[in-house]
Amino acid sequence: MKIADLEPSIQRLISNRNTVSRYPEPIEDAGIEQYLGKQPLLSKEDSAKLENLFRDALMVLEEELKSEDHERRIKAASEILRLKSK
C-alpha cells in the first residue's frame, strides 16, 4: 500500500512519525478499517450501550454465583474466569 492511497488526514499524521500526536479528526472518518481488515469502530453511544450491557451481564453472572444449583454456579464461575482471561 502506498501512503498516497491513504486519506489525507492519515497522510499528515504519519508524515512525521518521530512525533507523538493525536489524530485530529473523528477516527471513523479515517477509513483505516479497510486497511486493517477489522470491523468499524463503535460510536461513543454504541460503546456506552455495549458497556452497559456488559455490566448487566456481569450482574447476572454474579447472581448465578449465588444460585442453589451447583451446575449454575459452576457455569457462572467458568464464564467469569473465561472473560477475565481475555
The first five atom37 places (N, CA, C, CB, O) and aatype in JSON, in Angstrom:
{
  "aatype": [12, 11, 9, 0, 3, 10, 6, 14, 15, 9, 5, 1, 10, 9, 15, 2, 1, 2, 16, 19, 15, 1, 18, 14, 6, 14, 9, 6, 3, 0, 7, 9, 6, 5, 18, 10, 7, 11, 5, 14, 10, 10, 15, 11, 6, 3, 15, 0, 11, 10, 6, 2, 10, 13, 1, 3, 0, 10, 12, 19, 10, 6, 6, 6, 10, 11, 15, 6, 3, 8, 6, 1, 1, 9, 11, 0, 0, 15, 6, 9, 10, 1, 10, 11, 15, 11],
  "atom_mask": [
    [1, 1, 1, 1, 1],
    [1, 1, 1, 1, 1],
    [1, 1, 1, 1, 1],
    [1, 1, 1, 1, 1],
    [1, 1, 1, 1, 1],
    [1, 1, 1, 1, 1],
    [1, 1, 1, 1, 1],
    [1, 1, 1, 1, 1],
    [1, 1, 1, 1, 1],
    [1, 1, 1, 1, 1],
    [1, 1, 1, 1, 1],
    [1, 1, 1, 1, 1],
    [1, 1, 1, 1, 1],
    [1, 1, 1, 1, 1],
    [1, 1, 1, 1, 1],
    [1, 1, 1, 1, 1],
    [1, 1, 1, 1, 1],
    [1, 1, 1, 1, 1],
    [1, 1, 1, 1, 1],
    [1, 1, 1, 1, 1],
    [1, 1, 1, 1, 1],
    [1, 1, 1, 1, 1],
    [1, 1, 1, 1, 1],
    [1, 1, 1, 1, 1],
    [1, 1, 1, 1, 1],
    [1, 1, 1, 1, 1],
    [1, 1, 1, 1, 1],
    [1, 1, 1, 1, 1],
    [1, 1, 1, 1, 1],
    [1, 1, 1, 1, 1],
    [1, 1, 1, 0, 1],
    [1, 1, 1, 1, 1],
    [1, 1, 1, 1, 1],
    [1, 1, 1, 1, 1],
    [1, 1, 1, 1, 1],
    [1, 1, 1, 1, 1],
    [1, 1, 1, 0, 1],
    [1, 1, 1, 1, 1],
    [1, 1, 1, 1, 1],
    [1, 1, 1, 1, 1],
    [1, 1, 1, 1, 1],
    [1, 1, 1, 1, 1],
    [1, 1, 1, 1, 1],
    [1, 1, 1, 1, 1],
    [1, 1, 1, 1, 1],
    [1, 1, 1, 1, 1],
    [1, 1, 1, 1, 1],
    [1, 1, 1, 1, 1],
    [1, 1, 1, 1, 1],
    [1, 1, 1, 1, 1],
    [1, 1, 1, 1, 1],
    [1, 1, 1, 1, 1],
    [1, 1, 1, 1, 1],
    [1, 1, 1, 1, 1],
    [1, 1, 1, 1, 1],
    [1, 1, 1, 1, 1],
    [1, 1, 1, 1, 1],
    [1, 1, 1, 1, 1],
    [1, 1, 1, 1, 1],
    [1, 1, 1, 1, 1],
    [1, 1, 1, 1, 1],
    [1, 1, 1, 1, 1],
    [1, 1, 1, 1, 1],
    [1, 1, 1, 1, 1],
    [1, 1, 1, 1, 1],
    [1, 1, 1, 1, 1],
    [1, 1, 1, 1, 1],
    [1, 1, 1, 1, 1],
    [1, 1, 1, 1, 1],
    [1, 1, 1, 1, 1],
    [1, 1, 1, 1, 1],
    [1, 1, 1, 1, 1],
    [1, 1, 1, 1, 1],
    [1, 1, 1, 1, 1],
    [1, 1, 1, 1, 1],
    [1, 1, 1, 1, 1],
    [1, 1, 1, 1, 1],
    [1, 1, 1, 1, 1],
    [1, 1, 1, 1, 1],
    [1, 1, 1, 1, 1],
    [1, 1, 1, 1, 1],
    [1, 1, 1, 1, 1],
    [1, 1, 1, 1, 1],
    [1, 1, 1, 1, 1],
    [1, 1, 1, 1, 1],
    [1, 1, 1, 1, 1]
  ],
  "atom_positions": [
    [[0.84, -1.16, 0.0], [0.0, 0.0, 0.0], [0.9, 1.24, 0.0], [-0.96, -0.01, 1.21], [1.92, 1.28, 0.68]],
    [[0.49, 2.22, -0.76], [1.23, 3.47, -0.84], [0.61, 4.49, 0.11], [1.25, 4.01, -2.29], [-0.6, 4.51, 0.32]],
    [[1.46, 5.32, 0.67], [0.97, 6.37, 1.56], [-0.01, 7.27, 0.82], [2.15, 7.19, 2.13], [-0.97, 7.76, 1.41]],
    [[0.23, 7.48, -0.44], [-0.64, 8.34, -1.24], [-2.06, 7.79, -1.35], [-0.06, 8.51, -2.63], [-2.99, 8.54, -1.66]],
    [[-2.26, 6.5, -1.09], [-3.59, 5.89, -1.15], [-4.42, 6.14, 0.11], [-3.46, 4.41, -1.38], [-5.63, 5.93, 0.12]],
    [[-3.75, 6.6, 1.18], [-4.44, 6.84, 2.44], [-5.18, 8.16, 2.42], [-3.45, 6.81, 3.61], [-4.89, 9.04, 1.6]],
    [[-6.13, 8.3, 3.32], [-6.85, 9.56, 3.48], [-5.84, 10.67, 3.78], [-7.93, 9.46, 4.62], [-4.84, 10.41, 4.45]],
    [[-6.07, 11.89, 3.3], [-5.13, 12.99, 3.54], [-4.83, 13.23, 5.01], [-5.67, 14.26, 2.94], [-3.69, 13.54, 5.37]],
    [[-5.83, 13.09, 5.87], [-5.6, 13.31, 7.31], [-4.66, 12.27, 7.89], [-6.93, 13.29, 8.07], [-3.86, 12.57, 8.77]],
    [[-4.74, 11.04, 7.4], [-3.82, 9.98, 7.85], [-2.43, 10.25, 7.3], [-4.33, 8.58, 7.4], [-1.43, 10.03, 8.0]],
    [[-2.34, 10.72, 6.08], [-1.04, 11.05, 5.49], [-0.33, 12.11, 6.34], [-1.21, 11.55, 4.04], [0.86, 11.99, 6.62]],
    [[-1.08, 13.13, 6.76], [-0.49, 14.19, 7.6], [-0.03, 13.62, 8.94], [-1.5, 15.34, 7.83], [1.03, 13.98, 9.45]],
    [[-0.82, 12.73, 9.5], [-0.49, 12.14, 10.8], [0.81, 11.35, 10.74], [-1.62, 11.24, 11.28], [1.65, 11.46, 11.64]],
    [[0.99, 10.55, 9.69], [2.17, 9.7, 9.64], [3.36, 10.37, 8.96], [1.85, 8.42, 8.93], [4.45, 9.79, 8.91]],
    [[3.17, 11.58, 8.44], [4.28, 12.24, 7.76], [5.42, 12.56, 8.73], [3.79, 13.52, 7.09], [6.57, 12.67, 8.31]],
    [[5.11, 12.71, 9.99], [6.15, 12.96, 10.98], [6.06, 11.87, 12.04], [6.01, 14.39, 11.62], [5.54, 12.1, 13.14]],
    [[6.57, 10.71, 11.72], [6.43, 9.54, 12.59], [7.24, 9.65, 13.87], [6.85, 8.32, 11.84], [7.0, 8.88, 14.8]],
    [[8.18, 10.57, 13.95], [9.01, 10.69, 15.15], [8.33, 11.52, 16.24], [10.34, 11.31, 14.8], [8.86, 11.63, 17.34]],
    [[7.19, 12.08, 15.94], [6.46, 12.9, 16.89], [5.17, 12.2, 17.27], [6.18, 14.31, 16.32], [4.41, 11.78, 16.4]],
    [[4.93, 12.08, 18.56], [3.66, 11.52, 19.01], [2.62, 12.61, 18.89], [3.76, 10.98, 20.49], [2.8, 13.72, 19.39]],
    [[1.52, 12.29, 18.21], [0.48, 13.29, 18.05], [-0.89, 12.63, 18.1], [0.65, 14.06, 16.74], [-1.03, 11.42, 17.91]],
    [[-1.87, 13.44, 18.35], [-3.25, 12.96, 18.42], [-3.91, 13.17, 17.07], [-4.06, 13.69, 19.55], [-3.74, 14.21, 16.44]],
    [[-4.65, 12.17, 16.62], [-5.36, 12.28, 15.36], [-6.47, 13.31, 15.52], [-5.93, 10.9, 14.91], [-7.32, 13.15, 16.4]],
    [[-6.49, 14.36, 14.7], [-7.42, 15.49, 14.93], [-8.85, 15.26, 14.47], [-6.89, 16.69, 14.26], [-9.73, 16.05, 14.82]],
    [[-9.1, 14.24, 13.7], [-10.44, 14.0, 13.15], [-11.11, 12.85, 13.9], [-10.36, 13.7, 11.62], [-10.43, 12.09, 14.59]],
    [[-12.45, 12.71, 13.76], [-13.08, 11.51, 14.32], [-12.46, 10.27, 13.65], [-14.65, 11.54, 14.11], [-12.33, 10.22, 12.43]],
    [[-12.1, 9.3, 14.43], [-11.39, 8.12, 13.91], [-12.21, 7.4, 12.85], [-11.05, 7.16, 15.05], [-11.65, 6.76, 11.96]],
    [[-13.54, 7.5, 12.95], [-14.38, 6.85, 11.95], [-14.17, 7.44, 10.56], [-15.85, 6.97, 12.35], [-14.35, 6.76, 9.55]],
    [[-13.77, 8.72, 10.5], [-13.55, 9.4, 9.23], [-12.23, 9.01, 8.57], [-13.58, 10.89, 9.44], [-12.01, 9.32, 7.4]],
    [[-11.36, 8.33, 9.3], [-10.05, 8.0, 8.76], [-10.12, 6.91, 7.7], [-9.13, 7.55, 9.87], [-9.28, 6.86, 6.8]],
    [[-11.13, 6.05, 7.79], [-11.27, 4.98, 6.81], [-10.21, 3.9, 6.92], [0.0, 0.0, 0.0], [-9.95, 3.19, 5.96]],
    [[-9.59, 3.78, 8.1], [-8.49, 2.82, 8.23], [-8.96, 1.38, 8.4], [-7.63, 3.19, 9.4], [-8.16, 0.46, 8.29]],
    [[-10.26, 1.18, 8.66], [-10.75, -0.2, 8.82], [-10.47, -1.03, 7.57], [-12.25, -0.21, 9.13], [-10.14, -2.21, 7.66]],
    [[-10.59, -0.4, 6.43], [-10.39, -1.12, 5.18], [-8.96, -1.61, 5.03], [-10.75, -0.25, 3.99], [-8.7, -2.61, 4.35]],
    [[-8.03, -0.93, 5.66], [-6.62, -1.33, 5.58], [-6.25, -2.3, 6.68], [-5.73, -0.11, 5.65], [-5.34, -3.12, 6.53]],
    [[-6.96, -2.21, 7.8], [-6.66, -3.08, 8.93], [-7.43, -4.39, 8.87], [-6.95, -2.37, 10.22], [-7.09, -5.35, 9.57]],
    [[-8.47, -4.44, 8.07], [-9.28, -5.64, 7.95], [-10.1, -5.91, 9.2], [0.0, 0.0, 0.0], [-10.39, -7.07, 9.51]],
    [[-10.47, -4.87, 9.91], [-11.24, -5.02, 11.13], [-12.61, -4.37, 10.97], [-10.49, -4.42, 12.33], [-12.86, -3.64, 10.02]],
    [[-13.47, -4.67, 11.93], [-14.79, -4.07, 11.95], [-14.66, -2.57, 12.23], [-15.69, -4.75, 13.01], [-13.71, -2.15, 12.9]],
    [[-15.57, -1.76, 11.73], [-15.54, -0.33, 12.04], [-15.63, -0.11, 13.55], [-16.7, 0.41, 11.33], [-16.22, -0.92, 14.27]],
    [[-15.03, 0.96, 14.02], [-15.06, 1.28, 15.43], [-16.47, 1.67, 15.85], [-14.06, 2.41, 15.75], [-17.25, 2.18, 15.05]],
    [[-16.78, 1.43, 17.11], [-18.09, 1.78, 17.64], [-18.16, 3.27, 17.93], [-18.4, 0.98, 18.91], [-17.17, 3.89, 18.3]],
    [[-19.34, 3.83, 17.75], [-19.54, 5.22, 18.14], [-19.52, 5.28, 19.67], [-20.89, 5.79, 17.56], [-19.62, 4.25, 20.34]],
    [[-19.39, 6.49, 20.21], [-19.39, 6.64, 21.67], [-20.7, 6.13, 22.27], [-19.17, 8.11, 22.06], [-20.71, 5.5, 23.32]],
    [[-21.8, 6.42, 21.56], [-23.11, 5.98, 22.05], [-23.21, 4.45, 22.07], [-24.23, 6.56, 21.18], [-23.66, 3.87, 23.05]],
    [[-22.78, 3.81, 20.98], [-22.83, 2.35, 20.91], [-21.85, 1.73, 21.91], [-22.5, 1.87, 19.49], [-22.14, 0.69, 22.5]],
    [[-20.72, 2.37, 22.1], [-19.74, 1.88, 23.06], [-20.32, 1.93, 24.48], [-18.44, 2.69, 22.98], [-20.12, 1.01, 25.27]],
    [[-21.02, 3.0, 24.79], [-21.65, 3.14, 26.12], [-22.74, 2.08, 26.3], [-22.25, 4.56, 26.3], [-22.87, 1.49, 27.37]],
    [[-23.53, 1.85, 25.24], [-24.57, 0.81, 25.31], [-23.95, -0.56, 25.55], [-25.41, 0.79, 24.02], [-24.44, -1.33, 26.37]],
    [[-22.87, -0.84, 24.83], [-22.2, -2.13, 24.98], [-21.64, -2.28, 26.39], [-21.07, -2.29, 23.95], [-21.73, -3.35, 26.99]],
    [[-21.07, -1.21, 26.92], [-20.53, -1.24, 28.29], [-21.65, -1.51, 29.29], [-19.82, 0.1, 28.62], [-21.46, -2.27, 30.24]],
    [[-22.8, -0.89, 29.1], [-23.95, -1.13, 29.99], [-24.44, -2.57, 29.9], [-25.09, -0.16, 29.66], [-24.76, -3.18, 30.91]],
    [[-24.51, -3.1, 28.67], [-24.92, -4.5, 28.5], [-23.93, -5.44, 29.17], [-25.05, -4.84, 27.01], [-24.33, -6.42, 29.81]],
    [[-22.66, -5.15, 29.03], [-21.63, -5.99, 29.66], [-21.77, -5.95, 31.18], [-20.21, -5.52, 29.23], [-21.65, -6.98, 31.84]],
    [[-22.01, -4.76, 31.72], [-22.18, -4.62, 33.18], [-23.4, -5.42, 33.64], [-22.33, -3.13, 33.57], [-23.36, -6.09, 34.67]],
    [[-24.5, -5.33, 32.88], [-25.7, -6.1, 33.22], [-25.44, -7.6, 33.17], [-26.84, -5.74, 32.26], [-25.89, -8.35, 34.04]],
    [[-24.7, -8.03, 32.15], [-24.38, -9.45, 32.03], [-23.53, -9.92, 33.21], [-23.64, -9.72, 30.7], [-23.74, -11.02, 33.72]],
    [[-22.6, -9.1, 33.64], [-21.79, -9.47, 34.8], [-22.64, -9.57, 36.07], [-20.67, -8.47, 35.01], [-22.39, -10.42, 36.92]],
    [[-23.64, -8.69, 36.18], [-24.53, -8.75, 37.34], [-25.34, -10.04, 37.33], [-25.47, -7.54, 37.38], [-25.58, -10.64, 38.38]],
    [[-25.75, -10.48, 36.14], [-26.48, -11.76, 36.02], [-25.57, -12.9, 36.47], [-26.97, -12.0, 34.55], [-25.99, -13.78, 37.22]],
    [[-24.32, -12.88, 36.0], [-23.38, -13.93, 36.4], [-23.12, -13.9, 37.9], [-22.06, -13.79, 35.64], [-23.0, -14.95, 38.54]],
    [[-23.05, -12.71, 38.45], [-22.85, -12.58, 39.9], [-24.01, -13.21, 40.66], [-22.69, -11.1, 40.28], [-23.81, -13.88, 41.67]],
    [[-25.23, -12.98, 40.19], [-26.41, -13.59, 40.81], [-26.38, -15.11, 40.67], [-27.7, -13.02, 40.19], [-26.75, -15.84, 41.59]],
    [[-25.94, -15.57, 39.51], [-25.85, -17.02, 39.28], [-24.86, -17.68, 40.24], [-25.43, -17.31, 37.82], [-25.04, -18.84, 40.61]],
    [[-23.83, -16.94, 40.64], [-22.87, -17.49, 41.61], [-23.52, -17.77, 42.96], [-21.7, -16.52, 41.79], [-23.01, -18.57, 43.75]],
    [[-24.64, -17.13, 43.23], [-25.36, -17.32, 44.49], [-26.47, -18.37, 44.38], [-25.95, -16.0, 44.95], [-27.19, -18.62, 45.35]],
    [[-26.61, -18.97, 43.2], [-27.67, -19.94, 42.96], [-27.5, -21.16, 43.87], [-27.68, -20.38, 41.49], [-26.38, -21.52, 44.25]],
    [[-28.62, -21.78, 44.2], [-28.55, -23.02, 44.97], [-28.2, -24.2, 44.07], [-29.89, -23.28, 45.68], [-27.82, -25.26, 44.56]],
    [[-28.33, -24.01, 42.76], [-28.0, -25.06, 41.8], [-26.49, -25.05, 41.54], [-28.8, -24.87, 40.47], [-25.93, -24.09, 41.01]],
    [[-25.87, -26.14, 41.92], [-24.41, -26.28, 41.8], [-23.94, -26.08, 40.35], [-23.98, -27.66, 42.29], [-22.93, -25.41, 40.12]],
    [[-24.65, -26.64, 39.4], [-24.27, -26.52, 37.98], [-24.31, -25.06, 37.51], [-25.2, -27.37, 37.11], [-23.44, -24.62, 36.75]],
    [[-25.31, -24.33, 37.95], [-25.41, -22.92, 37.56], [-24.25, -22.12, 38.14], [-26.74, -22.32, 38.01], [-23.71, -21.24, 37.47]],
    [[-23.87, -22.42, 39.37], [-22.73, -21.72, 39.98], [-21.45, -22.01, 39.23], [-22.57, -22.12, 41.46], [-20.64, -21.12, 38.99]],
    [[-21.26, -23.28, 38.86], [-20.05, -23.68, 38.11], [-20.01, -22.98, 36.76], [-20.02, -25.22, 37.92], [-18.96, -22.47, 36.35]],
    [[-21.14, -22.97, 36.05], [-21.17, -22.31, 34.74], [-20.89, -20.82, 34.86], [-22.54, -22.52, 34.06], [-20.15, -20.26, 34.05]],
    [[-21.46, -20.17, 35.85], [-21.24, -18.74, 36.05], [-19.77, -18.47, 36.38], [-22.15, -18.2, 37.17], [-19.17, -17.55, 35.83]],
    [[-19.21, -19.26, 37.26], [-17.8, -19.08, 37.63], [-16.9, -19.32, 36.42], [-17.42, -20.04, 38.77], [-15.93, -18.58, 36.22]],
    [[-17.2, -20.33, 35.64], [-16.4, -20.62, 34.45], [-16.45, -19.47, 33.46], [-16.9, -21.91, 33.78], [-15.43, -19.09, 32.88]],
    [[-17.63, -18.91, 33.27], [-17.78, -17.8, 32.32], [-17.03, -16.56, 32.81], [-19.27, -17.47, 32.12], [-16.4, -15.86, 32.01]],
    [[-17.1, -16.28, 34.09], [-16.37, -15.14, 34.65], [-14.86, -15.33, 34.46], [-16.7, -14.94, 36.15], [-14.16, -14.39, 34.08]],
    [[-14.39, -16.52, 34.72], [-12.95, -16.78, 34.52], [-12.56, -16.68, 33.05], [-12.59, -18.17, 35.06], [-11.47, -16.19, 32.73]],
    [[-13.43, -17.14, 32.17], [-13.14, -17.04, 30.74], [-13.05, -15.58, 30.31], [-14.22, -17.76, 29.92], [-12.15, -15.21, 29.56]],
    [[-13.98, -14.76, 30.78], [-13.97, -13.33, 30.44], [-12.74, -12.63, 31.0], [-15.23, -12.66, 30.96], [-12.17, -11.74, 30.36]],
    [[-12.34, -13.02, 32.19], [-11.18, -12.4, 32.83], [-9.9, -12.72, 32.07], [-11.04, -12.86, 34.29], [-8.98, -11.9, 32.02]],
    [[-9.83, -13.89, 31.47], [-8.6, -14.3, 30.79], [-8.45, -13.65, 29.41], [-8.57, -15.81, 30.65], [-7.39, -13.78, 28.78]],
    [[-9.47, -12.96, 28.93], [-9.38, -12.3, 27.6], [-8.59, -11.04, 27.67], [-10.77, -12.0, 27.05], [-8.41, -10.36, 26.65]]
  ]
}
